[in-house]
C-alpha cells in the first residue's frame, strides 16, 4: 500500500509566494526563464534553471551550473524568502483553470514505492536526462520540484483522502495566488498532529499510483536515494497526488518537416488509403479539432483536412491493445513509419511535438512559416487509457499526454542531507 509521508517543507513566505512560484523547469527555455526572472529576484527559476545566470552556450548539466543552483537556494534562504516547517506536514494543493478545478495531496512518496512498481510509469526515460536531474538534486541537496501523480479514475480508496481534503479546504488557505497565465494555485498546510496521522492512514489505503508528469524526476530520485543510501531524507521525494477523474489531458500534436518527396495531391491520395479524408477549410476554420478517437485533423498547404481511420485498416486486436490502439500509435505506425520512414519518433528530427495548450493556431503558424510541411491535431489521450497502459507495465509512445494545468514550482521544497 502507498507510503505517502508528511515532510518538513521549505515554503516561500506567504507575502512572497506569488513572486517565488514559477513554471516547471522543463516547460520554459533559458531565454523565457531569463525574461521571467529579469525583474524578480525571488523567482524560483534561479534554483530550478540555474543556467540562466551563465552566458549562452553554457552546458546546463555542468558542475558550475549545479553549484549555482545551490548558491541561489542559499541566497534566498539568507534573504528570508523561504521558511522551514517546524514539524512534518502535508499540504492540499488546488488548481483552477477557467471552470476546471483539481485538488490534490502534497506528500513525500517513498522511493521504494517507485522502485517496487507501486508507483507505475508509462514513459521511458533517457539516461542523460536522468543523470542531469541526479546532479541537480545532489547539487541542491533538495528535491526542488514535485512529481505529478494520479490515482485510477474513481478509485474507491481515494474517498477517505478526499473526505479529509474537504475538511481542510473548508478553512482559509495558507497561499492563494493567480499566476500570469491566469491559473489559480491555492495551498493549505496540514500541521495538526491528529490530522497528519489521519491523512497518513487514509493515504496508506491507496493500492497504486501513476506518474502523470515527472518520469525523469522520479527516476533521478531513486538514483539519489541509492547513492546516498536513503540517508537524510533522500529515501522519499515530493509528489502531488490527484484523483484521476479530476484531471484534464490535452492533445500532444505533431508536425512533420516534409511529405517524403510527394506533392500535396499525392500526399492526400496516400493518406486516403488509410483514412477517409474530408476537406475542412483554410487556416482559422473553426471547429477543426478531432471530436473522438481515431480521428485526426491535418493542416497542409494552407488547408485543414479531417482524417478518420477507415474500417478494416487496423485489425480489431490491434485496436483493442492498450498501446497499439492509441491514436498516437496509429498515426506513427500507419503514417509516419511507412510513409515517411520515421522509425524512431524519439530521435528523428523530421518530427516534432506541440503541446495542446498552444492550440491549432500554433500548428498553422509552424506550417505557414515554411519550416514544417504538415501538422496533425490529435484527440487527447484519456486518463483511463494512461492507466490501462501503465497497469500492464508497458510504455506509451513519446509525447502522448499533455497535462494541464502544470504544477507550480517553488511552493514546497524537500531538503535532504547529501
C-alpha positions in Angstrom: 0.0 0.0 0.0 1.1 3.6 -0.6 3.7 5.2 1.7 2.9 8.9 1.4 4.7 10.7 4.2 4.4 14.2 5.8 7.6 16.2 5.5 9.1 19.4 6.7 8.5 21.6 3.6 10.6 24.6 2.8 8.0 27.1 1.7 8.0 30.7 0.5 7.0 33.4 2.8 3.3 34.0 2.3 3.8 37.6 1.2 6.4 36.5 -1.4 4.7 33.3 -2.7 3.4 34.9 -5.9 6.8 36.1 -6.8 8.6 32.9 -5.9 6.2 30.5 -7.7 7.4 29.6 -11.2 6.6 27.4 -14.1 8.3 23.9 -14.0 11.9 23.9 -15.3 11.1 21.8 -18.4 8.3 24.0 -19.8 10.4 27.1 -20.3 13.6 27.5 -22.2 16.6 29.5 -21.0 15.5 32.7 -22.8 12.0 32.5 -21.3 13.4 31.8 -17.9 15.7 34.8 -18.1 12.8 37.0 -19.0 10.7 35.8 -16.1 13.5 36.5 -13.6 14.8 39.7 -15.0 12.8 41.9 -12.6 12.1 39.3 -10.0 15.0 38.3 -7.7 12.6 36.0 -5.8 11.8 33.8 -8.8 12.3 30.1 -8.1 13.7 29.7 -11.7 17.0 30.8 -10.3 17.0 27.4 -8.5 15.3 25.2 -11.0 17.0 26.7 -14.0 20.4 28.0 -12.7 21.9 28.1 -16.1 20.1 31.4 -16.7 23.0 33.0 -14.8 25.5 31.9 -17.3 26.4 33.0 -20.9 24.5 31.4 -23.8 26.1 28.1 -24.8 27.0 27.1 -21.2 26.1 23.4 -20.7 23.1 23.2 -18.4 24.4 20.0 -16.9 27.8 21.4 -15.9 29.1 21.2 -12.4 29.3 25.0 -12.2 25.6 25.3 -13.1 24.5 22.8 -10.5 26.6 24.6 -7.9 24.9 27.8 -8.9 21.5 26.3 -8.1 22.7 25.6 -4.5 24.0 29.1 -4.2 20.7 30.5 -5.4 18.8 28.5 -2.9 21.2 29.5 -0.1 20.8 33.1 -1.2 17.0 33.0 -1.0 17.3 31.3 2.4 19.6 34.1 3.7 17.1 36.7 2.4 14.4 35.0 4.4 12.4 34.2 1.3 11.8 30.6 2.5 10.6 29.3 5.8 11.0 25.7 7.0 8.0 24.0 8.5 8.8 23.3 12.2 7.2 19.8 12.0 6.4 17.3 9.2 3.3 18.4 7.4 1.0 17.5 4.5 -0.5 20.1 2.2 -3.6 20.3 0.0 -3.0 21.9 -3.4 -5.9 23.2 -5.6 -5.5 24.5 -9.2 -8.1 26.4 -11.1 -8.0 26.9 -14.9 -11.2 28.5 -16.1 -14.0 26.4 -14.9 -11.8 23.4 -14.3 -10.7 22.6 -10.7 -8.4 19.8 -9.4 -7.4 19.2 -5.8 -4.5 17.0 -4.7 -2.5 15.9 -1.7 1.1 17.1 -1.3 3.3 14.5 0.4 6.6 12.7 0.1 6.5 9.4 -1.6 8.8 6.6 -0.6 11.4 5.8 -3.2 10.7 2.1 -2.5 7.1 2.6 -3.8 8.7 3.7 -7.1 11.3 1.0 -7.4 8.8 -1.6 -6.2 6.3 -0.6 -9.0 3.5 0.6 -6.7 4.1 3.9 -8.4 3.6 3.0 -12.0 5.1 4.7 -15.1 4.1 5.0 -18.7 7.2 6.5 -20.3 10.8 5.6 -20.9 13.5 7.9 -19.6 16.8 8.9 -21.1 19.9 8.2 -19.0 21.4 11.6 -19.9 18.4 13.5 -18.6 18.2 11.3 -15.5 21.9 12.0 -14.8 21.4 15.7 -15.2 18.5 15.6 -12.7 20.5 13.5 -10.3 23.4 16.0 -10.3 20.9 18.9 -10.0 19.3 17.3 -6.9 22.6 16.4 -5.3 23.9 20.0 -6.0 20.8 21.4 -4.2 20.7 18.7 -1.5 16.9 19.1 -2.2 14.1 17.9 -4.3 13.0 21.3 -5.8 10.0 20.2 -7.9 7.3 17.6 -7.2 6.3 14.7 -9.3 2.7 14.8 -10.5 0.9 11.5 -9.6 -2.7 10.4 -10.2 -5.0 7.6 -9.0 -7.1 5.5 -11.3 -10.3 7.3 -12.1 -12.9 6.8 -9.4 -10.5 4.9 -7.2 -12.6 3.9 -4.2 -9.6 4.1 -1.9 -9.3 7.8 -2.6 -12.6 8.6 -0.8 -11.2 8.7 2.7 -8.4 11.0 1.5 -11.0 13.2 -0.3 -13.1 13.5 2.8 -10.1 14.7 4.7 -9.2 17.1 1.9 -12.7 18.5 2.0 -12.3 19.2 5.7 -9.0 21.0 5.1 -10.3 23.1 2.2 -13.2 24.4 4.3 -10.6 26.5 6.1 -8.7 29.6 5.0 -5.7 28.7 2.8 -2.1 29.5 3.5 -1.4 30.7 -0.1 -3.8 31.8 -2.8 -2.4 33.2 -6.0 -3.2 33.6 -9.6 -0.2 33.2 -11.9 0.5 35.3 -15.0 -1.2 32.6 -17.2 -4.5 33.1 -15.2 -4.2 29.7 -13.5 -5.0 29.8 -9.8 -2.9 28.0 -7.2 -4.2 27.6 -3.6 -2.4 25.8 -0.8 -3.5 24.7 2.6 -1.0 23.4 5.2 -1.9 20.5 7.4 0.2 20.6 10.6 -2.2 19.4 13.3 -0.7 16.1 14.5 -4.1 14.4 14.6 -5.0 15.4 11.1 -1.5 14.4 9.9 -2.0 11.0 11.3 -5.4 10.7 9.8 -4.1 11.6 6.3 -1.2 9.2 6.6 -3.6 6.3 7.5 -6.1 7.2 4.7 -3.3 7.5 2.1 -1.9 4.1 3.1 -5.1 2.6 1.6 -4.2 3.6 -1.9 -3.4 0.4 -3.9 -1.3 2.0 -6.7 -0.4 5.4 -8.1 0.5 6.5 -11.6 3.0 9.1 -12.8 1.3 11.7 -14.9 4.3 14.0 -15.2 7.8 13.7 -13.8 9.3 10.4 -15.0 12.8 11.8 -15.0 12.4 13.3 -11.6 11.1 10.0 -10.2 14.0 8.0 -11.7 16.5 10.6 -10.5 15.0 10.4 -7.0 15.6 6.7 -7.0 19.2 7.1 -8.1 19.8 9.8 -5.5 18.4 7.5 -2.8 20.6 4.7 -3.9 23.7 6.9 -4.0 23.1 8.2 -0.5 21.8 5.0 1.0 18.4 6.7 1.7 20.1 8.8 4.4 19.0 12.2 5.5 15.5 12.1 3.9 16.8 11.1 0.5 14.6 8.0 0.6 11.5 10.0 -0.4 10.6 12.6 -2.9 7.8 15.2 -3.1 4.6 14.5 -5.0 1.2 15.8 -5.6 -1.5 13.1 -5.9 -4.7 14.0 -7.7 -7.8 11.8 -8.3 -7.7 10.7 -11.9 -11.3 11.7 -12.6 -10.5 15.4 -11.9 -7.6 15.7 -14.4 -7.6 17.2 -17.9 -5.3 15.9 -20.6 -4.7 18.0 -23.7 -3.6 16.5 -27.0 0.1 16.3 -27.9 0.1 17.4 -31.5 2.7 16.6 -34.2 4.4 18.5 -37.1 6.4 16.9 -39.9 9.2 18.5 -41.8 8.4 17.1 -45.3 6.0 14.9 -47.2 8.5 12.2 -48.1 9.1 13.6 -51.6 5.4 13.8 -52.5 3.5 16.7 -53.8 0.3 17.7 -51.8 -2.1 15.8 -54.1 -0.1 12.6 -53.9 0.2 13.0 -50.1 -3.6 13.3 -49.8 -4.1 10.4 -52.1 -1.7 8.2 -50.0 -3.5 9.3 -46.8 -6.8 8.2 -48.4 -5.6 4.6 -48.4 -5.7 4.7 -44.6 -8.3 7.4 -43.8 -11.5 8.8 -45.0 -10.2 12.3 -46.0 -12.6 15.4 -45.9 -11.6 19.0 -46.7 -12.4 21.3 -43.9 -11.2 24.7 -44.9 -8.3 27.2 -44.7 -6.4 28.4 -41.7 -8.6 29.8 -39.0 -11.5 27.5 -39.8 -13.4 27.0 -36.5 -14.2 23.6 -35.1 -11.5 21.6 -36.8 -10.3 19.8 -33.6 -10.9 16.0 -33.6 -14.1 15.0 -31.8 -13.3 11.4 -30.9 -10.7 8.6 -31.1 -9.2 7.5 -34.4 -9.9 10.9 -35.9 -7.2 13.5 -36.8 -7.1 17.0 -38.3 -4.2 17.7 -40.7 -3.1 21.1 -41.9 -1.0 21.2 -45.1 -0.6 23.8 -47.8 -2.9 26.3 -46.1 -5.8 23.8 -45.8 -7.3 21.6 -43.0 -8.5 18.1 -43.6 -10.3 15.7 -41.4 -8.8 12.1 -41.3 -11.0 9.3 -40.0 -9.5 5.8 -39.8 -11.1 3.6 -42.4 -12.8 0.4 -41.3 -10.7 -2.6 -41.7 -7.3 -0.8 -41.9 -6.4 -1.9 -38.4 -7.1 -5.3 -37.0 -9.6 -5.5 -34.1 -7.0 -7.0 -31.9 -4.7 -4.0 -32.5 -7.4 -1.5 -31.8 -8.1 -3.3 -28.5 -4.5 -3.3 -27.4 -3.8 -0.6 -24.7 -0.7 0.7 -26.6 -1.1 -0.2 -30.2 -4.7 1.1 -30.2 -3.8 4.6 -29.1 -4.2 7.3 -31.6 -0.6 8.4 -31.3 0.4 4.8 -32.1 -1.9 4.5 -35.1 -0.5 7.8 -36.5 3.0 6.7 -36.0 2.6 3.1 -37.3 0.2 3.8 -40.2 1.6 7.2 -41.5 4.9 8.3 -40.1 6.8 5.0 -40.2 5.7 3.5 -43.5 5.0 6.8 -45.4 7.9 9.0 -44.1 10.3 6.4 -42.8 10.2 8.0 -39.3 11.0 4.8 -37.4 12.0 6.4 -34.1 9.8 9.3 -33.0 12.1 9.9 -30.0 15.1 10.9 -32.2 14.0 11.7 -35.7 14.3 15.5 -36.2 11.8 15.4 -39.1 9.1 15.0 -36.4 8.3 17.5 -33.6 5.7 17.7 -30.9 3.5 20.6 -30.0 1.6 20.8 -26.6 -2.1 21.1 -27.0 -2.1 24.2 -24.8 -0.8 26.1 -27.8 -3.9 25.3 -29.8 -4.3 24.8 -33.6 -3.2 28.3 -34.4 0.3 27.3 -33.4 0.2 24.4 -35.8 -0.9 26.8 -38.6 1.9 29.2 -37.7 4.5 26.5 -37.8 3.4 25.1 -41.2 2.9 28.6 -42.7 6.4 29.6 -41.7 7.7 27.0 -44.2 9.7 25.2 -41.5 7.2 22.3 -41.3 5.3 20.7 -44.1 2.2 19.5 -42.3 0.7 19.3 -38.8 -1.6 16.8 -37.2 -4.0 17.7 -34.4 -5.0 14.7 -32.3 -7.8 13.8 -29.9 -6.4 13.8 -26.4 -5.4 10.6 -24.7 -7.6 9.8 -21.7 -6.6 9.2 -18.1 -8.2 5.8 -18.4 -6.0 5.0 -21.4 -2.9 6.1 -19.5 -3.8 3.9 -16.5 -4.6 0.9 -18.8 -1.1 1.2 -20.3 0.8 1.8 -17.0 -1.1 -1.0 -15.3 0.4 -3.5 -17.7 3.9 -2.3 -17.1 4.2 -1.0 -20.7 5.2 2.4 -22.1 3.1 4.8 -24.1 4.7 6.3 -27.3 6.7 9.5 -26.6 4.7 12.7 -26.1 1.3 11.0 -25.7 -0.1 13.3 -22.9 -0.1 16.9 -22.0 -1.5 17.5 -18.6 -2.8 21.0 -17.9 -2.6 22.9 -15.6 1.0 22.3 -14.7 2.2 22.2 -11.1 3.8 25.5 -10.0 7.3 25.2 -8.7 8.7 26.8 -5.5 5.6 26.3 -3.3 7.2 23.5 -1.4 10.7 22.0 -1.4 12.0 18.8 0.3 15.6 19.2 1.6 17.7 16.2 2.4 21.2 15.7 3.8 23.7 15.0 1.0 
